[in-house]
């Protein structure tokens, strides 16, 4: 991932842009739009199950214990590569989606408008980044800021839209009673507040240049590739 790391897999899963890239040319791989939609559906279901389990301690009445666990998790995640930005985006999505589900009409509308504004702003910024890259002739030295802006806004859109579906699936679950749904909503909002307000202690003063971000992402990709190669080599040795 360009932003964040695999540490967020249980929260946001594999971003759609990553899945699309891995799928390759549909004419060659036979992975068409319907199969991509099925992959996204599975992603939402998996993340919903993870979220349901994550908030169960709160639902069971152990609210302080749940909050302590979430805070400890936030303290860890916020320090990974660009963790603060990703974690805050996840928290905002949790909070806004939970309010849409259970708040008053005015609160729900306000949350829906806020979420819509976030998505629209990210969309506008993504389009602006794409236009700047196109005008500059692709990803070169001068286009790095536009590339980073484009990828970040695509990430924000993905997180916002996907987690909205995830939260709705958990909070509107008809297999549980109304009291449980209300407790789940309160838990998701509390979790969202913790994540949205998490701040890095190590990187608070780090302004992160565009080049540093790009190099960091490249290093992460290289580390992942080498780890995969080592794993495959180990499997080959065992097979042999």
C-alpha positions as CSV (number, residue, x, y, z in Angstrom):
1,X,0.0,0.0,0.0
2,X,1.2,3.5,-0.7
3,X,-0.4,4.8,2.5
4,X,-0.5,2.9,5.7
5,X,0.5,-0.7,5.8
6,X,-0.8,-4.3,6.1
7,X,-1.5,-3.4,9.8
8,X,-4.8,-2.0,8.6
9,X,-5.9,-5.1,6.6
10,X,-8.6,-6.0,9.2
11,X,-10.0,-2.5,9.1
12,X,-10.0,-1.5,5.4
13,X,-9.0,-4.7,3.6
14,X,-7.4,-4.5,0.1
15,X,-8.2,-1.2,-1.6
16,X,-10.1,-1.4,-4.8
17,X,-7.4,0.2,-6.8
18,X,-5.0,-2.5,-5.6
19,X,-7.4,-5.3,-6.5
20,X,-7.9,-3.8,-9.9
21,X,-4.2,-3.5,-10.5
22,X,-3.6,-7.1,-9.4
23,X,-6.5,-8.3,-11.6
24,X,-4.8,-6.9,-14.6
25,X,-6.3,-6.7,-18.1
26,X,-9.8,-8.3,-17.9
27,X,-9.4,-9.5,-21.5
28,X,-6.5,-11.7,-20.4
29,X,-7.5,-12.6,-16.8
30,X,-11.2,-12.9,-17.4
31,X,-11.9,-10.9,-14.2
32,X,-14.7,-8.7,-15.4
33,X,-16.8,-6.1,-13.6
34,X,-19.2,-8.7,-12.0
35,X,-16.2,-10.6,-10.5
36,X,-14.7,-7.4,-9.2
37,X,-18.0,-6.6,-7.6
38,X,-18.1,-10.0,-5.9
39,X,-14.6,-9.4,-4.6
40,X,-15.7,-6.1,-3.1
41,X,-18.8,-7.8,-1.6
42,X,-16.6,-10.4,0.1
43,X,-14.3,-7.6,1.4
44,X,-17.3,-5.8,3.0
45,X,-18.6,-9.0,4.6
46,X,-15.2,-9.9,6.0
47,X,-14.6,-6.4,7.4
48,X,-18.2,-6.4,8.9
49,X,-17.5,-9.6,10.7
50,X,-14.2,-8.2,12.0
51,X,-15.9,-5.0,13.2
52,X,-18.7,-7.0,14.9
53,X,-16.1,-9.1,16.8
54,X,-14.1,-6.0,17.7
55,X,-17.0,-4.3,19.4
56,X,-18.5,-7.4,21.1
57,X,-16.9,-6.7,24.5
58,X,-18.7,-3.3,24.6
59,X,-22.0,-4.9,23.6
60,X,-21.5,-7.5,26.4
61,X,-21.3,-4.6,28.9
62,X,-17.5,-4.3,29.4
63,X,-17.3,-0.8,28.0
64,X,-14.1,0.3,29.8
65,X,-12.3,-2.9,28.8
66,X,-13.3,-2.4,25.2
67,X,-12.2,1.2,25.2
68,X,-8.8,0.3,26.7
69,X,-8.3,-2.3,24.0
70,X,-9.2,0.1,21.2
71,X,-7.0,2.8,22.6
72,X,-4.0,0.4,22.8
73,X,-4.7,-0.6,19.2
74,X,-4.9,3.0,18.1
75,X,-1.6,3.8,19.9
76,X,0.0,1.1,17.9
77,X,-1.5,1.7,14.5
78,X,-1.0,5.5,14.6
79,X,2.8,5.0,14.6
80,X,3.0,2.8,11.5
81,X,3.8,4.3,8.1
82,X,1.2,7.1,7.6
83,X,-0.9,5.5,10.3
84,X,-2.3,8.7,11.7
85,X,-3.9,9.7,8.4
86,X,-5.4,6.3,7.7
87,X,-6.6,5.8,11.3
88,X,-8.3,9.3,11.4
89,X,-10.1,8.5,8.2
90,X,-11.3,5.2,9.5
91,X,-12.5,6.9,12.7
92,X,-14.4,9.6,10.9
93,X,-16.1,7.0,8.7
94,X,-17.1,4.9,11.7
95,X,-18.5,8.0,13.5
96,X,-20.4,9.5,10.6
97,X,-21.9,6.1,9.5
98,X,-23.0,5.2,13.0
99,X,-24.7,8.6,13.4
100,X,-26.5,8.1,10.1
101,X,-27.8,4.8,11.3
102,X,-29.0,5.7,14.8
103,X,-29.0,9.5,15.2
104,X,-32.0,11.8,15.0
105,X,-33.2,12.9,11.5
106,X,-31.2,16.1,11.8
107,X,-28.1,14.3,13.1
108,X,-28.3,11.8,10.4
109,X,-28.7,14.4,7.7
110,X,-25.7,16.4,9.1
111,X,-23.6,13.2,9.2
112,X,-24.7,12.3,5.7
113,X,-23.8,15.8,4.4
114,X,-20.4,15.7,6.1
115,X,-19.6,12.3,4.7
116,X,-20.8,13.5,1.2
117,X,-18.6,16.6,1.4
118,X,-15.6,14.5,2.4
119,X,-16.1,12.2,-0.6
120,X,-16.8,15.0,-3.0
121,X,-13.7,16.9,-1.9
122,X,-11.6,13.8,-2.3
123,X,-13.1,13.2,-5.8
124,X,-12.4,16.8,-6.9
125,X,-8.8,16.6,-5.6
126,X,-8.3,13.2,-7.3
127,X,-9.5,14.7,-10.6
128,X,-7.2,17.7,-10.1
129,X,-4.3,15.4,-9.4
130,X,-5.0,13.3,-12.5
131,X,-5.3,16.4,-14.7
132,X,-2.0,17.7,-13.3
133,X,-0.3,14.4,-14.0
134,X,-1.7,14.3,-17.5
135,X,-0.6,17.8,-18.2
136,X,2.9,16.9,-17.0
137,X,3.2,13.8,-19.1
138,X,3.0,11.1,-16.4
139,X,4.7,10.3,-13.1
140,X,8.1,12.1,-13.2
141,X,10.1,14.2,-10.8
142,X,7.8,17.2,-11.2
143,X,4.6,15.2,-11.0
144,X,5.2,13.4,-7.7
145,X,3.0,15.9,-5.7
146,X,0.1,15.3,-8.1
147,X,0.6,11.5,-8.0
148,X,0.6,11.5,-4.2
149,X,-2.4,13.7,-4.1
150,X,-4.2,11.5,-6.5
151,X,-3.5,8.3,-4.7
152,X,-4.4,9.7,-1.3
153,X,-7.7,11.0,-2.4
154,X,-8.5,7.7,-4.2
155,X,-7.7,6.0,-0.8
156,X,-10.0,8.4,1.1
157,X,-12.9,7.7,-1.3
158,X,-12.4,4.0,-1.0
159,X,-12.2,4.0,2.8
160,X,-15.3,6.2,3.1
161,X,-17.5,4.3,0.8
162,X,-16.5,0.8,1.8
163,X,-16.6,1.5,5.6
164,X,-20.1,3.0,5.2
165,X,-21.3,-0.3,3.9
166,X,-19.4,-2.2,6.6
167,X,-20.9,-0.2,9.4
168,X,-24.4,-0.3,8.0
169,X,-24.2,-4.1,7.7
170,X,-23.3,-4.4,11.4
171,X,-25.7,-1.8,12.7
172,X,-28.7,-2.8,10.6
173,X,-28.2,-6.5,11.3
174,X,-31.8,-8.0,11.6
175,X,-30.5,-11.2,13.1
176,X,-30.1,-9.5,16.5
177,X,-32.6,-7.5,18.6
178,X,-33.0,-3.8,18.7
179,X,-31.1,-3.4,22.0
180,X,-28.1,-5.1,20.6
181,X,-28.2,-2.9,17.5
182,X,-28.2,0.2,19.7
183,X,-25.3,-1.1,21.8
184,X,-23.4,-1.8,18.5
185,X,-24.0,1.7,17.3
186,X,-22.7,3.2,20.5
187,X,-19.7,1.0,20.3
188,X,-18.9,1.9,16.7
189,X,-19.2,5.6,17.5
190,X,-16.9,5.3,20.6
191,X,-14.4,3.3,18.5
192,X,-14.6,6.0,15.8
193,X,-14.0,8.8,18.3
194,X,-10.8,7.1,19.6
195,X,-9.5,6.4,16.1
196,X,-10.4,9.9,14.7
197,X,-8.6,11.6,17.5
198,X,-5.5,9.5,17.6
199,X,-2.2,11.4,17.0
200,X,1.3,10.2,16.5
201,X,3.7,10.9,19.3
202,X,6.8,10.0,17.3
203,X,5.9,11.8,14.0
204,X,3.9,14.8,15.3
205,X,6.6,17.2,14.0
206,X,7.2,15.3,10.7
207,X,5.9,17.3,7.8
208,X,6.8,14.4,5.4
209,X,7.9,15.7,2.0
210,X,6.4,14.3,-1.1
211,X,9.7,12.6,-2.0
212,X,10.0,11.1,1.5
213,X,6.4,9.7,1.1
214,X,7.2,8.2,-2.3
215,X,10.5,6.7,-1.1
216,X,8.8,5.3,2.0
217,X,6.1,3.7,-0.1
218,X,8.7,2.2,-2.4
219,X,10.6,0.8,0.5
220,X,7.4,-0.8,1.9
221,X,6.7,-2.4,-1.5
222,X,10.3,-3.7,-1.7
223,X,10.1,-5.1,1.8
224,X,6.8,-6.9,0.9
225,X,8.3,-8.3,-2.3
226,X,11.4,-9.6,-0.6
227,X,9.3,-11.2,2.2
228,X,7.2,-12.9,-0.4
229,X,10.2,-14.1,-2.3
230,X,11.7,-15.5,0.9
231,X,8.4,-17.3,1.7
232,X,8.3,-18.8,-1.8
233,X,11.9,-19.9,-1.6
234,X,11.2,-21.6,1.8
235,X,8.2,-23.4,0.3
236,X,10.3,-24.5,-2.6
237,X,12.9,-25.9,-0.3
238,X,10.3,-27.9,1.7
239,X,8.7,-29.2,-1.5
240,X,12.1,-30.4,-2.8
